[in-house]
Amino acid sequence: MIGIVGIIILFVMVFGGYTLAGGHMDILLHALPFEMMIIGGASLGAFILGNDLSTIKHTALDVGKVFKGPRWKPQDYQDLLCLIFVLIKLGRKSPTDIEPHIESPSESSIFGAYPRIQADNEAVELICDTFRSASMNYDDPHQVEEVLDKRIEASLTHALHSSHGLNSIADGLPALGIVAAVLGVIKTMASIDQPPEVLGKMIGGALVGTFLGVFLSYGLVAPFSSKVQSVVEEDQHFYNLIREVLIASLYSHSPNICVEVGRQNTPAHLRPGFDNLEQALKDTKQAAA
């Protein structure tokens, strides 16, 4: 919602200010479709040329994050801590009892209690794969920790491809605006014998290309890129939390200590309160009993 507000403010301030200063919108509106075709089409073609199909698809989907914001809410972090707490306790109590849950998480009653987490394949696979690694009796927990670090880093790098793609478009738009403007000037020069009032409108229309390239770049696409990056990085805290809790478990800390380590390493605006989490863990224990 805040993204829509930002776009409205942007358009109202730019075009409202132009109109109040005595500018004529008819020149902009007349040239806009043609300039948009040149600039937008060229930037789209360049983006497709410079990226693979996977990045193109992810970028199209990730634009929605500008308006939706981060996927994971504070309640999800509390639910995640409760989920891992139950799995750790079950694994310590009976390693064989945990196997059905990590081998078939889609059918697990433990994962099923938290449908938002269960629906995220990346989170579920990260949890299950780490528990499998623990069952292989690694001599040094640092080995699993290193694997997790590389996996999360690779996941973040991949998730940021959309932001980088949008940023590359933003970098190119001003130059493509100049291309459109130059084409407009070339068109104007072909009509040099026309009266000044006609040439003035043609030159004004040509300059719309320069305006549009800069406006789209710094007013829309660059902020979109920044917002997507911000959302991706915030959602990454969710997966970092999985790492923190499970690594603490590999060092044989008690389930309560593991959960507290994860809670303490969660950003303040997403961190569950100690009392709220304690009550949630008690409720989880009672439900399991």
ZAMIBA-259937 format. One line per field, with one value per residue: residue in one letter; x, y, z of N, C-alpha, C in turn. Coordinates in steps of 0.02 Angstrom, whole numbers, plus 50000, padded with zeros to 5 digits. Layout:
rest: c(A / ...)
n_u: c(X / ...)
n_v: c(Y / ...)
n_w: c(Z / ...)
ca_u: c(X / ...)
ca_v: c(Y / ...)
ca_w: c(Z / ...)
c_u: c(X / ...)
c_v: c(Y / ...)
c_w: c(Z / ...)
This chain:
rest: c(M / I / G / I / V / G / I / I / I / L / F / V / M / V / F / G / G / Y / T / L / A / G / G / H / M / D / I / L / L / H / A / L / P / F / E / M / M / I / I / G / G / A / S / L / G / A / F / I / L / G / N / D / L / S / T / I / K / H / T / A / L / D / V / G / K / V / F / K / G / P / R / W / K / P / Q / D / Y / Q / D / L / L / C / L / I / F / V / L / I / K / L / G / R / K / S / P / T / D / I / E / P / H / I / E / S / P / S / E / S / S / I / F / G / A / Y / P / R / I / Q / A / D / N / E / A / V / E / L / I / C / D / T / F / R / S / A / S / M / N / Y / D / D / P / H / Q / V / E / E / V / L / D / K / R / I / E / A / S / L / T / H / A / L / H / S / S / H / G / L / N / S / I / A / D / G / L / P / A / L / G / I / V / A / A / V / L / G / V / I / K / T / M / A / S / I / D / Q / P / P / E / V / L / G / K / M / I / G / G / A / L / V / G / T / F / L / G / V / F / L / S / Y / G / L / V / A / P / F / S / S / K / V / Q / S / V / V / E / E / D / Q / H / F / Y / N / L / I / R / E / V / L / I / A / S / L / Y / S / H / S / P / N / I / C / V / E / V / G / R / Q / N / T / P / A / H / L / R / P / G / F / D / N / L / E / Q / A / L / K / D / T / K / Q / A / A / A)
n_u: c(50042 / 50098 / 50183 / 50100 / 50052 / 50170 / 50193 / 50082 / 50105 / 50223 / 50181 / 50082 / 50154 / 50254 / 50187 / 50083 / 50152 / 50213 / 50101 / 50045 / 50144 / 50119 / 50136 / 50095 / 49996 / 49957 / 50059 / 50146 / 50060 / 50033 / 50157 / 50193 / 50147 / 50226 / 50358 / 50363 / 50349 / 50470 / 50569 / 50525 / 50510 / 50640 / 50713 / 50653 / 50686 / 50827 / 50838 / 50788 / 50883 / 50997 / 50977 / 50938 / 50802 / 50749 / 50782 / 50710 / 50577 / 50573 / 50595 / 50480 / 50386 / 50433 / 50413 / 50292 / 50321 / 50351 / 50232 / 50171 / 50261 / 50371 / 50367 / 50367 / 50300 / 50301 / 50232 / 50256 / 50390 / 50387 / 50310 / 50396 / 50503 / 50436 / 50403 / 50530 / 50577 / 50492 / 50531 / 50667 / 50658 / 50588 / 50679 / 50787 / 50728 / 50685 / 50765 / 50717 / 50582 / 50573 / 50602 / 50493 / 50437 / 50535 / 50563 / 50444 / 50380 / 50267 / 50163 / 50171 / 50117 / 50171 / 50234 / 50118 / 50045 / 50085 / 50045 / 50086 / 50224 / 50246 / 50207 / 50311 / 50437 / 50575 / 50609 / 50562 / 50639 / 50766 / 50762 / 50734 / 50841 / 50948 / 50923 / 50937 / 51073 / 51124 / 51093 / 51186 / 51295 / 51404 / 51574 / 51612 / 51521 / 51545 / 51559 / 51429 / 51380 / 51456 / 51411 / 51277 / 51293 / 51347 / 51243 / 51135 / 51190 / 51204 / 51070 / 51022 / 51096 / 51043 / 50910 / 50922 / 50941 / 50834 / 50822 / 50945 / 50927 / 50822 / 50888 / 50985 / 50905 / 50860 / 50980 / 51003 / 50896 / 50899 / 50993 / 50930 / 50822 / 50884 / 50917 / 50788 / 50755 / 50851 / 50811 / 50690 / 50735 / 50800 / 50689 / 50627 / 50719 / 50700 / 50591 / 50622 / 50582 / 50463 / 50347 / 50393 / 50306 / 50264 / 50383 / 50424 / 50335 / 50370 / 50503 / 50483 / 50410 / 50510 / 50597 / 50525 / 50563 / 50691 / 50652 / 50563 / 50645 / 50733 / 50639 / 50570 / 50678 / 50738 / 50626 / 50539 / 50588 / 50717 / 50684 / 50595 / 50685 / 50767 / 50673 / 50632 / 50754 / 50767 / 50655 / 50685 / 50804 / 50755 / 50665 / 50758 / 50805 / 50724 / 50767 / 50895 / 50868 / 50826 / 50949 / 51025 / 50959 / 50963 / 51100 / 51141 / 51078 / 51153 / 51267 / 51231 / 51154 / 51018 / 50844 / 50770 / 50870 / 50922 / 50814 / 50806 / 50928 / 50903 / 50796 / 50857 / 50940 / 50859 / 50799 / 50748 / 50620 / 50553 / 50566 / 50503 / 50421 / 50491 / 50408 / 50291 / 50338 / 50378 / 50255 / 50195 / 50277 / 50247 / 50113 / 50130 / 50197 / 50095 / 50000 / 50068 / 50077)
n_v: c(49940 / 50062 / 50081 / 50114 / 50237 / 50311 / 50314 / 50387 / 50512 / 50546 / 50563 / 50662 / 50771 / 50796 / 50812 / 50893 / 51005 / 51045 / 51081 / 51184 / 51276 / 51326 / 51244 / 51148 / 51010 / 50947 / 50937 / 50845 / 50734 / 50707 / 50668 / 50566 / 50425 / 50381 / 50408 / 50329 / 50204 / 50193 / 50210 / 50125 / 50004 / 49983 / 49973 / 49860 / 49763 / 49766 / 49721 / 49590 / 49540 / 49543 / 49454 / 49292 / 49172 / 49131 / 49235 / 49339 / 49296 / 49291 / 49425 / 49486 / 49431 / 49476 / 49612 / 49636 / 49634 / 49761 / 49820 / 49728 / 49704 / 49631 / 49451 / 49377 / 49394 / 49461 / 49364 / 49248 / 49224 / 49190 / 49074 / 48996 / 48975 / 48900 / 48787 / 48732 / 48709 / 48605 / 48504 / 48488 / 48442 / 48322 / 48254 / 48239 / 48159 / 48042 / 47987 / 47912 / 47940 / 48065 / 48055 / 48028 / 48154 / 48240 / 48179 / 48176 / 48313 / 48376 / 48298 / 48298 / 48315 / 48405 / 48506 / 48539 / 48609 / 48736 / 48815 / 48921 / 48918 / 48787 / 48796 / 48857 / 48808 / 48827 / 48860 / 48744 / 48642 / 48683 / 48667 / 48528 / 48469 / 48507 / 48440 / 48311 / 48313 / 48325 / 48200 / 48123 / 48117 / 48211 / 48252 / 48377 / 48517 / 48633 / 48599 / 48577 / 48703 / 48781 / 48733 / 48773 / 48913 / 48939 / 48894 / 48979 / 49101 / 49083 / 49071 / 49199 / 49277 / 49232 / 49272 / 49408 / 49438 / 49490 / 49621 / 49673 / 49662 / 49754 / 49868 / 49880 / 49914 / 50039 / 50109 / 50117 / 50187 / 50335 / 50357 / 50294 / 50378 / 50490 / 50441 / 50430 / 50565 / 50619 / 50557 / 50622 / 50753 / 50735 / 50707 / 50832 / 50916 / 50879 / 50949 / 51082 / 51191 / 51232 / 51342 / 51439 / 51409 / 51281 / 51209 / 51230 / 51152 / 51027 / 51014 / 51022 / 50903 / 50812 / 50830 / 50771 / 50639 / 50638 / 50686 / 50582 / 50469 / 50499 / 50523 / 50398 / 50319 / 50371 / 50402 / 50292 / 50156 / 50137 / 50161 / 50051 / 49945 / 49963 / 49943 / 49810 / 49745 / 49780 / 49713 / 49578 / 49561 / 49581 / 49474 / 49374 / 49364 / 49273 / 49148 / 49151 / 49143 / 49010 / 48949 / 48995 / 48937 / 48799 / 48774 / 48804 / 48697 / 48591 / 48606 / 48548 / 48618 / 48651 / 48634 / 48750 / 48846 / 48849 / 48903 / 49028 / 49083 / 49098 / 49189 / 49302 / 49339 / 49389 / 49527 / 49678 / 49732 / 49623 / 49528 / 49407 / 49436 / 49396 / 49342 / 49315 / 49219 / 49120 / 49082 / 49034 / 48924 / 48845 / 48818 / 48744 / 48633 / 48579 / 48548 / 48451 / 48354)
n_w: c(50000 / 50038 / 49935 / 49827 / 49872 / 49867 / 49727 / 49684 / 49747 / 49680 / 49544 / 49558 / 49612 / 49515 / 49387 / 49427 / 49475 / 49356 / 49280 / 49359 / 49346 / 49224 / 49117 / 48970 / 48954 / 48839 / 48745 / 48804 / 48815 / 48682 / 48629 / 48712 / 48691 / 48580 / 48619 / 48732 / 48675 / 48605 / 48708 / 48814 / 48744 / 48696 / 48816 / 48872 / 48775 / 48788 / 48919 / 48910 / 48823 / 48903 / 49009 / 49080 / 49054 / 49177 / 49266 / 49207 / 49226 / 49368 / 49397 / 49345 / 49432 / 49555 / 49556 / 49613 / 49748 / 49784 / 49817 / 49901 / 50004 / 50132 / 50144 / 50263 / 50422 / 50593 / 50672 / 50600 / 50625 / 50759 / 50750 / 50674 / 50764 / 50861 / 50785 / 50751 / 50878 / 50922 / 50832 / 50865 / 50998 / 50977 / 50897 / 50984 / 51080 / 51012 / 50878 / 50772 / 50766 / 50713 / 50581 / 50484 / 50477 / 50425 / 50307 / 50237 / 50236 / 50188 / 50226 / 50359 / 50526 / 50613 / 50535 / 50470 / 50563 / 50547 / 50421 / 50335 / 50339 / 50299 / 50167 / 50105 / 50009 / 50011 / 50146 / 50212 / 50152 / 50190 / 50330 / 50341 / 50270 / 50348 / 50468 / 50419 / 50388 / 50516 / 50565 / 50506 / 50582 / 50588 / 50624 / 50662 / 50702 / 50633 / 50502 / 50452 / 50477 / 50389 / 50267 / 50273 / 50277 / 50150 / 50071 / 50106 / 50070 / 49931 / 49898 / 49930 / 49841 / 49719 / 49736 / 49731 / 49599 / 49528 / 49577 / 49535 / 49398 / 49376 / 49416 / 49318 / 49210 / 49254 / 49252 / 49116 / 49060 / 49057 / 48954 / 48847 / 48839 / 48788 / 48663 / 48607 / 48608 / 48519 / 48401 / 48388 / 48366 / 48244 / 48166 / 48177 / 48112 / 47984 / 47953 / 47944 / 47873 / 47920 / 48009 / 48159 / 48270 / 48245 / 48238 / 48368 / 48444 / 48396 / 48436 / 48573 / 48590 / 48558 / 48664 / 48763 / 48765 / 48828 / 48954 / 48991 / 48998 / 49105 / 49207 / 49219 / 49254 / 49378 / 49451 / 49454 / 49412 / 49473 / 49613 / 49625 / 49607 / 49720 / 49822 / 49802 / 49829 / 49965 / 50020 / 49990 / 50063 / 50192 / 50206 / 50204 / 50332 / 50393 / 50349 / 50395 / 50529 / 50542 / 50519 / 50631 / 50743 / 50717 / 50706 / 50836 / 50896 / 50846 / 50919 / 51034 / 51128 / 51241 / 51188 / 51225 / 51242 / 51113 / 51041 / 51102 / 51064 / 50928 / 50935 / 50992 / 50888 / 50793 / 50699 / 50783 / 50754 / 50709 / 50802 / 50914 / 51070 / 51230 / 51332 / 51258 / 51168 / 51256 / 51310 / 51194 / 51168 / 51279 / 51252 / 51138 / 51187 / 51267 / 51170 / 51100 / 51195)
ca_u: c(50000 / 50141 / 50211 / 50050 / 50053 / 50230 / 50183 / 50033 / 50140 / 50270 / 50146 / 50048 / 50203 / 50289 / 50143 / 50046 / 50197 / 50221 / 50039 / 50038 / 50194 / 50097 / 50151 / 50039 / 49997 / 49941 / 50122 / 50168 / 50015 / 50039 / 50220 / 50204 / 50143 / 50281 / 50419 / 50359 / 50362 / 50542 / 50609 / 50503 / 50525 / 50713 / 50736 / 50629 / 50728 / 50893 / 50832 / 50781 / 50947 / 51049 / 50960 / 50910 / 50730 / 50733 / 50786 / 50655 / 50517 / 50576 / 50588 / 50409 / 50350 / 50458 / 50388 / 50236 / 50346 / 50351 / 50168 / 50153 / 50308 / 50401 / 50321 / 50365 / 50279 / 50325 / 50201 / 50289 / 50453 / 50369 / 50288 / 50456 / 50538 / 50397 / 50409 / 50596 / 50580 / 50460 / 50572 / 50727 / 50639 / 50571 / 50741 / 50826 / 50693 / 50686 / 50785 / 50676 / 50515 / 50575 / 50614 / 50435 / 50422 / 50583 / 50561 / 50380 / 50354 / 50200 / 50114 / 50188 / 50070 / 50209 / 50236 / 50049 / 50020 / 50108 / 50036 / 50124 / 50293 / 50243 / 50197 / 50373 / 50482 / 50644 / 50615 / 50552 / 50697 / 50823 / 50753 / 50739 / 50908 / 50993 / 50912 / 50968 / 51145 / 51139 / 51087 / 51244 / 51348 / 51464 / 51619 / 51620 / 51462 / 51566 / 51549 / 51360 / 51374 / 51485 / 51365 / 51218 / 51313 / 51354 / 51177 / 51096 / 51221 / 51185 / 50999 / 51015 / 51123 / 50993 / 50849 / 50937 / 50948 / 50780 / 50841 / 51000 / 50899 / 50786 / 50938 / 51016 / 50857 / 50862 / 51043 / 51001 / 50839 / 50916 / 51027 / 50879 / 50784 / 50922 / 50907 / 50722 / 50758 / 50889 / 50767 / 50642 / 50770 / 50809 / 50624 / 50615 / 50763 / 50671 / 50536 / 50652 / 50550 / 50398 / 50348 / 50420 / 50259 / 50262 / 50448 / 50426 / 50299 / 50407 / 50561 / 50456 / 50394 / 50573 / 50625 / 50488 / 50603 / 50741 / 50615 / 50534 / 50699 / 50756 / 50583 / 50560 / 50736 / 50747 / 50563 / 50503 / 50624 / 50769 / 50652 / 50570 / 50743 / 50787 / 50621 / 50637 / 50813 / 50751 / 50609 / 50721 / 50850 / 50717 / 50640 / 50815 / 50812 / 50685 / 50809 / 50951 / 50843 / 50831 / 51020 / 51048 / 50930 / 50987 / 51172 / 51143 / 51059 / 51210 / 51315 / 51200 / 51119 / 50949 / 50798 / 50752 / 50928 / 50925 / 50761 / 50824 / 50981 / 50871 / 50756 / 50902 / 50971 / 50807 / 50794 / 50703 / 50551 / 50523 / 50581 / 50449 / 50434 / 50511 / 50349 / 50246 / 50367 / 50375 / 50186 / 50184 / 50311 / 50207 / 50053 / 50153 / 50209 / 50031 / 49968 / 50105 / 50061)
ca_v: c(50000 / 50120 / 50090 / 50150 / 50306 / 50343 / 50327 / 50441 / 50574 / 50560 / 50589 / 50725 / 50825 / 50812 / 50839 / 50949 / 51063 / 51067 / 51114 / 51246 / 51324 / 51351 / 51196 / 51121 / 50937 / 50919 / 50919 / 50783 / 50679 / 50691 / 50634 / 50512 / 50356 / 50365 / 50407 / 50270 / 50146 / 50190 / 50201 / 50064 / 49945 / 49973 / 49949 / 49791 / 49721 / 49761 / 49679 / 49521 / 49522 / 49537 / 49409 / 49227 / 49167 / 49125 / 49302 / 49378 / 49274 / 49312 / 49497 / 49502 / 49413 / 49514 / 49681 / 49638 / 49644 / 49833 / 49837 / 49681 / 49707 / 49566 / 49395 / 49351 / 49441 / 49442 / 49302 / 49192 / 49210 / 49153 / 49007 / 48959 / 48954 / 48845 / 48728 / 48702 / 48685 / 48539 / 48457 / 48473 / 48400 / 48256 / 48223 / 48220 / 48105 / 47981 / 48004 / 47877 / 47971 / 48128 / 48040 / 48039 / 48226 / 48273 / 48146 / 48195 / 48371 / 48395 / 48256 / 48301 / 48351 / 48459 / 48560 / 48557 / 48657 / 48803 / 48810 / 48971 / 48893 / 48725 / 48814 / 48885 / 48751 / 48843 / 48853 / 48674 / 48604 / 48703 / 48634 / 48455 / 48450 / 48516 / 48384 / 48252 / 48320 / 48310 / 48128 / 48089 / 48116 / 48251 / 48258 / 48447 / 48557 / 48686 / 48576 / 48592 / 48776 / 48807 / 48715 / 48817 / 48981 / 48943 / 48885 / 49040 / 49153 / 49070 / 49086 / 49272 / 49302 / 49217 / 49312 / 49479 / 49447 / 49534 / 49690 / 49693 / 49672 / 49818 / 49922 / 49888 / 49952 / 50108 / 50140 / 50128 / 50228 / 50404 / 50355 / 50279 / 50440 / 50533 / 50411 / 50451 / 50638 / 50630 / 50539 / 50677 / 50810 / 50718 / 50718 / 50904 / 50946 / 50865 / 50997 / 51146 / 51245 / 51246 / 51403 / 51428 / 51378 / 51209 / 51183 / 51230 / 51093 / 50967 / 51010 / 51004 / 50832 / 50775 / 50833 / 50726 / 50578 / 50648 / 50689 / 50518 / 50423 / 50517 / 50514 / 50327 / 50290 / 50392 / 50407 / 50229 / 50092 / 50134 / 50146 / 49982 / 49901 / 49971 / 49913 / 49737 / 49725 / 49786 / 49659 / 49515 / 49558 / 49572 / 49405 / 49330 / 49354 / 49213 / 49090 / 49157 / 49119 / 48936 / 48932 / 49009 / 48890 / 48731 / 48771 / 48799 / 48629 / 48547 / 48612 / 48512 / 48660 / 48630 / 48665 / 48818 / 48889 / 48856 / 48949 / 49094 / 49107 / 49122 / 49249 / 49358 / 49358 / 49414 / 49600 / 49700 / 49743 / 49558 / 49482 / 49392 / 49453 / 49337 / 49313 / 49288 / 49158 / 49071 / 49057 / 48995 / 48860 / 48806 / 48795 / 48693 / 48572 / 48551 / 48519 / 48390 / 48303)
ca_w: c(50000 / 50042 / 49868 / 49787 / 49896 / 49840 / 49656 / 49678 / 49764 / 49626 / 49485 / 49575 / 49621 / 49452 / 49335 / 49457 / 49475 / 49286 / 49259 / 49396 / 49320 / 49159 / 49065 / 48932 / 48955 / 48773 / 48711 / 48835 / 48799 / 48611 / 48616 / 48760 / 48666 / 48535 / 48659 / 48776 / 48633 / 48591 / 48769 / 48848 / 48703 / 48694 / 48882 / 48879 / 48733 / 48819 / 48979 / 48887 / 48794 / 48953 / 49064 / 49061 / 49062 / 49248 / 49295 / 49180 / 49261 / 49438 / 49401 / 49335 / 49493 / 49613 / 49555 / 49660 / 49816 / 49797 / 49846 / 49954 / 50060 / 50151 / 50151 / 50331 / 50474 / 50660 / 50695 / 50566 / 50660 / 50820 / 50729 / 50653 / 50825 / 50891 / 50742 / 50758 / 50947 / 50924 / 50795 / 50904 / 51055 / 50952 / 50874 / 51043 / 51115 / 50971 / 50810 / 50721 / 50762 / 50674 / 50510 / 50440 / 50472 / 50381 / 50241 / 50204 / 50272 / 50163 / 50261 / 50430 / 50570 / 50644 / 50485 / 50453 / 50612 / 50526 / 50349 / 50297 / 50334 / 50259 / 50097 / 50078 / 49996 / 50030 / 50218 / 50231 / 50130 / 50232 / 50395 / 50334 / 50249 / 50405 / 50514 / 50388 / 50397 / 50587 / 50576 / 50476 / 50634 / 50572 / 50681 / 50680 / 50681 / 50587 / 50434 / 50435 / 50478 / 50327 / 50213 / 50280 / 50258 / 50077 / 50041 / 50116 / 50029 / 49861 / 49891 / 49931 / 49777 / 49667 / 49749 / 49715 / 49527 / 49505 / 49594 / 49491 / 49332 / 49375 / 49422 / 49252 / 49169 / 49279 / 49229 / 49043 / 49038 / 49036 / 48889 / 48797 / 48831 / 48742 / 48596 / 48584 / 48596 / 48458 / 48345 / 48381 / 48335 / 48174 / 48134 / 48175 / 48062 / 47918 / 47943 / 47963 / 47836 / 47951 / 48051 / 48227 / 48317 / 48230 / 48259 / 48442 / 48469 / 48378 / 48481 / 48639 / 48589 / 48559 / 48731 / 48807 / 48771 / 48881 / 49017 / 49008 / 49017 / 49172 / 49253 / 49230 / 49288 / 49447 / 49486 / 49461 / 49408 / 49525 / 49677 / 49623 / 49619 / 49790 / 49865 / 49794 / 49866 / 50036 / 50039 / 49986 / 50119 / 50254 / 50207 / 50215 / 50404 / 50410 / 50336 / 50441 / 50594 / 50539 / 50528 / 50699 / 50790 / 50704 / 50722 / 50909 / 50913 / 50830 / 50974 / 51090 / 51176 / 51253 / 51141 / 51246 / 51228 / 51040 / 51021 / 51127 / 51020 / 50868 / 50951 / 51003 / 50825 / 50749 / 50703 / 50837 / 50731 / 50693 / 50857 / 50960 / 51140 / 51269 / 51365 / 51207 / 51142 / 51310 / 51313 / 51134 / 51176 / 51326 / 51216 / 51092 / 51227 / 51288 / 51112 / 51083 / 51246)
c_u: c(50043 / 50173 / 50164 / 50048 / 50113 / 50223 / 50135 / 50066 / 50187 / 50235 / 50113 / 50097 / 50236 / 50242 / 50099 / 50088 / 50207 / 50160 / 50031 / 50087 / 50176 / 50112 / 50088 / 50045 / 49986 / 50004 / 50148 / 50125 / 50019 / 50102 / 50229 / 50199 / 50203 / 50347 / 50420 / 50373 / 50437 / 50581 / 50591 / 50521 / 50600 / 50739 / 50714 / 50671 / 50797 / 50892 / 50828 / 50848 / 50999 / 51035 / 50932 / 50835 / 50709 / 50732 / 50728 / 50590 / 50516 / 50567 / 50515 / 50368 / 50369 / 50436 / 50330 / 50258 / 50348 / 50288 / 50149 / 50198 / 50335 / 50348 / 50312 / 50351 / 50305 / 50296 / 50233 / 50355 / 50440 / 50349 / 50348 / 50495 / 50502 / 50404 / 50476 / 50606 / 50550 / 50502 / 50636 / 50712 / 50623 / 50634 / 50785 / 50795 / 50697 / 50703 / 50743 / 50607 / 50514 / 50580 / 50553 / 50421 / 50472 / 50586 / 50498 / 50348 / 50284 / 50145 / 50124 / 50137 / 50105 / 50213 / 50166 / 50018 / 50038 / 50105 / 50075 / 50196 / 50294 / 50238 / 50261 / 50425 / 50553 / 50655 / 50610 / 50613 / 50759 / 50820 / 50766 / 50809 / 50958 / 50984 / 50941 / 51044 / 51165 / 51137 / 51145 / 51304 / 51412 / 51507 / 51622 / 51558 / 51480 / 51556 / 51479 / 51350 / 51400 / 51439 / 51304 / 51235 / 51316 / 51286 / 51135 / 51124 / 51203 / 51112 / 50987 / 51039 / 51073 / 50931 / 50860 / 50945 / 50894 / 50797 / 50896 / 50975 / 50863 / 50835 / 50973 / 50970 / 50859 / 50924 / 51039 / 50947 / 50857 / 50949 / 50977 / 50832 / 50818 / 50916 / 50841 / 50721 / 50795 / 50848 / 50715 / 50672 / 50781 / 50744 / 50609 / 50656 / 50737 / 50614 / 50559 / 50618 / 50482 / 50404 / 50370 / 50371 / 50254 / 50327 / 50453 / 50392 / 50338 / 50469 / 50539 / 50440 / 50456 / 50603 / 50587 / 50526 / 50655 / 50707 / 50592 / 50587 / 50722 / 50701 / 50572 / 50617 / 50738 / 50682 / 50528 / 50549 / 50678 / 50738 / 50622 / 50627 / 50764 / 50738 / 50624 / 50697 / 50800 / 50706 / 50644 / 50768 / 50814 / 50690 / 50697 / 50827 / 50777 / 50728 / 50872 / 50931 / 50845 / 50903 / 51042 / 51023 / 50959 / 51061 / 51180 / 51125 / 51116 / 51264 / 51287 / 51172 / 51048 / 50902 / 50779 / 50808 / 50933 / 50875 / 50778 / 50881 / 50951 / 50832 / 50801 / 50933 / 50921 / 50804 / 50738 / 50631 / 50515 / 50529 / 50520 / 50468 / 50449 / 50451 / 50301 / 50272 / 50365 / 50306 / 50171 / 50217 / 50274 / 50145 / 50072 / 50166 / 50144 / 49995 / 50001 / 50090 / 49991)
c_v: c(50063 / 50135 / 50129 / 50224 / 50344 / 50360 / 50385 / 50509 / 50595 / 50593 / 50657 / 50782 / 50845 / 50846 / 50896 / 51012 / 51091 / 51106 / 51182 / 51299 / 51350 / 51304 / 51168 / 51045 / 50908 / 50899 / 50853 / 50724 / 50658 / 50650 / 50571 / 50441 / 50336 / 50361 / 50346 / 50206 / 50138 / 50173 / 50136 / 50002 / 49930 / 49946 / 49877 / 49744 / 49712 / 49717 / 49606 / 49496 / 49506 / 49488 / 49344 / 49225 / 49165 / 49194 / 49346 / 49361 / 49299 / 49387 / 49518 / 49487 / 49458 / 49587 / 49689 / 49649 / 49718 / 49853 / 49791 / 49686 / 49638 / 49512 / 49376 / 49406 / 49418 / 49376 / 49241 / 49174 / 49172 / 49082 / 48965 / 48933 / 48897 / 48781 / 48693 / 48675 / 48615 / 48487 / 48438 / 48427 / 48329 / 48219 / 48201 / 48160 / 48039 / 47998 / 47971 / 47909 / 48034 / 48115 / 48051 / 48114 / 48261 / 48241 / 48164 / 48254 / 48392 / 48356 / 48258 / 48342 / 48411 / 48519 / 48585 / 48606 / 48729 / 48806 / 48861 / 48949 / 48831 / 48740 / 48841 / 48829 / 48765 / 48834 / 48781 / 48632 / 48620 / 48669 / 48559 / 48433 / 48457 / 48460 / 48319 / 48254 / 48303 / 48235 / 48089 / 48088 / 48150 / 48258 / 48330 / 48486 / 48613 / 48665 / 48591 / 48667 / 48807 / 48793 / 48761 / 48888 / 48988 / 48937 / 48949 / 49098 / 49146 / 49087 / 49162 / 49302 / 49291 / 49262 / 49385 / 49491 / 49495 / 49607 / 49715 / 49705 / 49738 / 49877 / 49934 / 49926 / 50026 / 50145 / 50158 / 50176 / 50300 / 50406 / 50340 / 50338 / 50488 / 50508 / 50434 / 50526 / 50653 / 50612 / 50593 / 50738 / 50797 / 50729 / 50793 / 50937 / 50933 / 50913 / 51068 / 51205 / 51265 / 51310 / 51387 / 51393 / 51303 / 51177 / 51180 / 51169 / 51029 / 50958 / 50992 / 50930 / 50789 / 50773 / 50790 / 50660 / 50582 / 50648 / 50619 / 50468 / 50436 / 50505 / 50441 / 50296 / 50307 / 50397 / 50341 / 50168 / 50085 / 50124 / 50076 / 49934 / 49903 / 49936 / 49837 / 49711 / 49727 / 49730 / 49592 / 49508 / 49550 / 49501 / 49355 / 49318 / 49291 / 49150 / 49091 / 49132 / 49042 / 48914 / 48939 / 48955 / 48820 / 48723 / 48766 / 48728 / 48580 / 48550 / 48584 / 48557 / 48634 / 48664 / 48736 / 48867 / 48901 / 48907 / 49020 / 49124 / 49135 / 49186 / 49310 / 49383 / 49380 / 49490 / 49623 / 49707 / 49678 / 49509 / 49470 / 49413 / 49390 / 49303 / 49282 / 49222 / 49103 / 49040 / 49013 / 48926 / 48815 / 48777 / 48738 / 48627 / 48539 / 48518 / 48454 / 48334 / 48275)
c_w: c(50000 / 49974 / 49823 / 49807 / 49868 / 49766 / 49645 / 49693 / 49708 / 49567 / 49499 / 49579 / 49556 / 49402 / 49362 / 49457 / 49405 / 49263 / 49294 / 49372 / 49251 / 49102 / 49032 / 48927 / 48885 / 48735 / 48738 / 48813 / 48726 / 48597 / 48657 / 48730 / 48623 / 48573 / 48705 / 48737 / 48620 / 48654 / 48804 / 48810 / 48702 / 48761 / 48894 / 48837 / 48762 / 48880 / 48960 / 48859 / 48847 / 49010 / 49038 / 49077 / 49135 / 49281 / 49271 / 49216 / 49333 / 49445 / 49393 / 49398 / 49552 / 49613 / 49604 / 49732 / 49835 / 49833 / 49904 / 50015 / 50076 / 50160 / 50224 / 50381 / 50542 / 50686 / 50663 / 50600 / 50724 / 50802 / 50708 / 50713 / 50859 / 50851 / 50752 / 50829 / 50953 / 50889 / 50834 / 50962 / 51032 / 50929 / 50931 / 51078 / 51077 / 50899 / 50756 / 50713 / 50719 / 50599 / 50465 / 50428 / 50425 / 50312 / 50202 / 50240 / 50250 / 50198 / 50336 / 50470 / 50603 / 50597 / 50469 / 50502 / 50594 / 50449 / 50308 / 50288 / 50290 / 50185 / 50064 / 50070 / 50020 / 50105 / 50240 / 50212 / 50172 / 50300 / 50389 / 50315 / 50306 / 50456 / 50485 / 50398 / 50468 / 50600 / 50547 / 50522 / 50610 / 50634 / 50706 / 50656 / 50632 / 50515 / 50410 / 50431 / 50414 / 50268 / 50213 / 50257 / 50183 / 50043 / 50047 / 50074 / 49955 / 49849 / 49888 / 49865 / 49720 / 49675 / 49729 / 49640 / 49500 / 49518 / 49548 / 49420 / 49325 / 49378 / 49355 / 49204 / 49189 / 49254 / 49154 / 49020 / 49018 / 48967 / 48833 / 48787 / 48784 / 48670 / 48566 / 48567 / 48531 / 48397 / 48333 / 48349 / 48261 / 48135 / 48126 / 48119 / 47991 / 47902 / 47958 / 47928 / 47866 / 47994 / 48122 / 48274 / 48306 / 48253 / 48335 / 48471 / 48454 / 48422 / 48551 / 48644 / 48592 / 48629 / 48781 / 48816 / 48826 / 48949 / 49038 / 49031 / 49088 / 49224 / 49269 / 49270 / 49362 / 49487 / 49498 / 49464 / 49461 / 49595 / 49681 / 49639 / 49692 / 49837 / 49861 / 49833 / 49941 / 50060 / 50040 / 50046 / 50185 / 50260 / 50221 / 50289 / 50427 / 50403 / 50379 / 50511 / 50596 / 50551 / 50600 / 50748 / 50780 / 50718 / 50798 / 50931 / 50900 / 50884 / 51040 / 51145 / 51185 / 51203 / 51160 / 51231 / 51152 / 51015 / 51043 / 51086 / 50956 / 50879 / 50957 / 50938 / 50773 / 50755 / 50750 / 50814 / 50712 / 50751 / 50902 / 51031 / 51179 / 51300 / 51315 / 51180 / 51194 / 51316 / 51253 / 51138 / 51226 / 51293 / 51168 / 51128 / 51247 / 51230 / 51092 / 51132 / 51235)
